[in-house]
Each structure stands twice: as structure tokens, then as C-alpha cells.
Amino acid sequence: MNKVTNINLERIVDSLYHLCKPSLINLFRSSVLKAGLLKEIEEITDPNAIYPFIPLMFAKNRMVSKLANEKVHALLHQVPLHLLSKIDEKIRNSTFSKHYNQLSEYWYNLKPSIVDSYRGHSTEFVVILKSLCCHPNGYIRYKAIKTLAENSIEEAIPFLIIRANDWVEEIRILCFTTLNRLVSKELIDHFIESLPLLKQLEIKTRKEHLLDRLELIRKIESLLATQCSDALFKKINSQEIIIARYAFAILAKADSKIEQLLTVTLNNRDIVIKVNAFNLAHNQYDSDQFLIYLNKIKDDKLMPIRKKALYAFIERYPNQAKGILEQALFDRSRSIRHLSRYYLKQLGISEFSNYYRDAINRQDKPIKLAILGLSESGNKDDFRSIQPLISKNISQLNAAIINAAFKMQPKGWKSMITDLLSNPDQASLKSFANCLLEYQDSYTFEEILELVYKRNSLMHIRYFIRLLSNGYYDRWMVLNVILGELTLITDPNIKVLFEQYLHTWIHHNCPNKIFIRPCHENSNTCLDKASNLLKHNPTNSLYKELLENIKCFIN
């Protein structure tokens, strides 16, 4: 909630409610709200604050009801349409807290005849009718949705779609009848903004009128594809995933739009849309067209698409497959590099080191990927091709060289890694941490402490904590180091990281885990350090819990 807490909201609503209460005091009160209260109401932008304002729209105090109406209108405008059905459900099922018991009477005691008071096209009436479409009383919902459709078709369509799944049959029939009447070339553009609601209606599980519901949805989709295709193409790039995917699905059913659709989605960022586009091309294109399409997506940013393209080349175009597989040896995805080597072996090629060594020497391929490929397929002797690159001290290359040194383990590989980590960047540290988690026996805890830990470097400590959290090291030795460092560090951000680790350490160190009991020397050392920390931070509950945990193991 923006700038307004729940406590402030209760106070604001309470102030408005007391203005509405019939009393002699209110007769003499000023009818003008304080500027501070108006400013606080204006600052409320969270849609979750809408519920206590809805009953106030029906208060007899005209100033309060108008103010509540404006607030409900503004907050409803903030609600994305795919969340409107949840807002509707919460309004219908909302149970007001004790604080709002009397306030709720404005809402729950309404009669169906109240709807007759709001026939007109004013914004105020439309907002009230929208709210009444979500009323728990079925008679009120029926009259409200009918009146809203008569007053404003555009505003009514989202609520007609929601109420088409109402549990009251008369309301469902009314909504289906009205929607069927509205589905025409002249009015179909009003449905374009309600795509998420249409999708939600399609997957609803209510069995009544199921065939009618699906028939109506298909009718709307068909008209949208033919009459509003430009708008649908824009929706494919929507930030709302449900809208983008549904727009694609509608256009995919229109044969005349497939070529344009597959072109538009080439650079789409959503993996589901990209996979569906690939499947559409696979099913609709002839052999020549599909080959052109594959050449466009074989270097796609998304790994699953590159992999599907590679499989398609292997299965459908064996003559071109060898060249594509050789290119895939340098793919940035390790799984695709492995896949390409596997299928090249089926073609009789078993030596891959030459590909990577030549690429490193000629530098006609990304050198980082050539290093990674060589580390996966070569041996320690092949590391000679990589060694001259160490002196270049290039960030991304250093990360790949560390990876290669771990896997190939040439003579003196640990000293090479030590040199590369003497003044590392994030990429090098990340590469070292990933490799160490894969080859945990390569380094002892003392070696890691010397290589990775730097007391005043937040970056180093993040990776150090990551290694401690995911590795298998003597937990009491680790605790001893952490407690010692907590007495020395001054950076609050680093202290938070260590305390988060301590919290995890405590919950993983249960007294019934006999196998992790410390030796006498370690236990006393940790106990002394924890006691010292608690002495300097007597109110810290984490240190108290840690001290009790250590004592459990000693005793």
C-alpha cells in the first residue's frame, strides 16, 4: 500500500464513517473535510484498499459518498483486468472486521431497487453499477449487470464475462445472451482489452452451459482474429504474459496470419510463445519454408529454441546437419555442446579437441566458448593451447580458464587459479565457486579461506557464504571462523550475511545429530567466542539462541 498503512486506512475510513453517522454533533460539524485527510486519501493507490470505500459510496452524506466514489473509480482503474475476477470474488465474499461492522450495513442492507437510482451514463453511476455487479445478493447483481450493459457497453463487457460464470443461472443466461448480441464486427474491438478474462472464462470448471460458453469464446476469437488482428499483434508484446500468450493462440488459428505471426515472434522474449511458434512452423510450413525458418532461429537467445532447431536439422535435413552440429560445438549452452558432440560421433567424428584448439589459435570463434569446449572434450595436455591466454587477464576469459583448469587439472593448475584469483572480478569468483561445488574434494576449507575470503569485500564474502552453505565442511571449524570474524568486521551489510548464515547453521545443528558433535577443544573455543559476542550484543536474540545451541552439544 503506497504510503498508507492498514492502521492509517482504518483511521481514514473511521473519520469518513463518523461524518455519516446521524447525531446532533454532526449537525454542527463543518461539512468540509480537512486538507490533511483529503491528501491522505489521494495518496492511497493500492487496489487492496478499495473494500472499505465501497460501502461509503452508499452513505447518505453526499460529500462522503462522492469522495468514496472517486476513490473506488481511481483504484478500480489500477486493477489489471486479469486480476479483476479476484477483486470481484473478494468484494462478494468480504467479511468486514469488527471495526467496520456498522459501516458494512451500507453495503449488505442494500435492496435490488437501489439499482434503479443509477440509470445514466455518468462516471459516478458507472462506478456504482460496477461495484453492484460484485454484490453478494444475486438479485442486485442481475439488475446491476443488466443496467450497466444498457448504460455503457465498453464498461460492461469485463463484468459480463466475469458474471457469465456466475452460480446463479439467470445471471449466466443474461450474460450469455448479452454477449452473443454484442459479438459483431461493429463492437468486437471492445473485447480486445478483456483477453485475460476470456481466457479465464474458457478454463472455468462450471459444467453448466459448457458448450455454449466454449462456442461463444470461439466466436469472439474468430472475429478478433479477422477484425482486430493489428491490435492482437501488439498484444503479443504485452508485459502481461497471459495476454501475450492468448493473443498468439488466437492469431495462430487464422491461417492467413501465420506468416506474419512467425515473423513477429522471432524476437519475442517469452519461451512459451517461442516454442508454440516453432511447433506452428513445423506443422504449417513445407520443407523449404521450414528450412528458412530454422536458419533464422538456430542462433536464438533462448537455449530451448536453439536445441529444438538443432534436433529439427538432424531429423529433417541430414545433409545440412553436419555443418550445423559443428557450429553448435561453440554454443554458449553446455547441454547443446554435449548434444552436438554426441550426434557428430554418430557421423564418425570422435576427436573434438582439434576444433577447439584451431578456434583458439585462429580466434575466429568466441574464445571463451572454445576454452569451455576444450575443457569438456580435451585432456591435461590440451591445456597448453589455453595457457598463453592467462597473461591477457581478460575477465570473461579468466572465468573460462578457471573452469578449464578445474576440469583438465594440468600440472600446477592450483597455482594458476591462485594467480587468477589474486585480484578477481565477479565472473572469476562465480566460476571458481561453481567449479568448487562440482569438485568439492579439490580444495580444503583452509585453502578456500585463503583464496576466497576477504574481510572487507562484500563480493568475496557473498561467494564465501555460498560455498559454506552448499559445501561439505567441518561445521564447527566453519563456526569458529565466522564467530571470530563477527568480532572484527564493521560493515553492517557483511554482518547481516554472516548472521543469516548463523541462523541457518543453528537450524541445521540439532542436538540429536550425534555425528556432528564437536571435539572438546572446538566446542570450548566456539562457546567462548559466542559468549563474547553476546556480551557485546546483550539484546541480540540470534546470539542467545546460538549460545544455547552450542551448550546443548557440549552437555
Helices and strands as residue ranges (DSSP letters): H 6-20, H 24-28, H 35-42, G 47-49, H 53-56, H 62-78, G 81-83, H 84-93, G 98-100, H 101-108, G 112-118, H 123-132, H 138-151, H 153-163, H 169-182, G 188-194, H 195-202, H 210-227, H 229-235, H 241-252, G 255-257, H 258-264, G 265-267, H 271-284, H 287-297, H 303-316, H 318-328, H 334-346, H 353-362, H 367-377, G 380-385, G 387-392, H 395-408, H 413-420, H 426-438, G 440-442, H 445-452, H 458-470, H 475-486, H 492-508, G 514-516, H 520-536, H 541-554
